[in-house]
Amino acid sequence: MTEEDAQRADFTAYGIMRRLFGIENDKTWKDLLAEMAPDWKDDPRNFQKFLRETLNPFQPAGQWRGPRKCVRKRGKNIH
């Protein structure tokens, strides 16, 4: 999309164009991941952060359940 051929620049340009032309955020982050970055190898939570940083509006895909809680107790570090 941009001359730099950098993913961050492409996503930022796409997000700015969507905001300028008034395109609503009818897609979820999962739709945008499949459409724009099918080769994303990092954690999906990082992709959501990446979308927020590059000004791409998106709909939430589910309900926020709060931070994860550790199931086991932390043991003593013996290494």
Buried (B, 14 or more C-beta within 10 A) or exposed (E): BEEEEEBEBBBBBBBEEBEEEEEEEEBBBBEBBEEBBEEBEEEEEEBBEBBEEBBBBBEEEEEEEEEEEEEEEEEEEEE
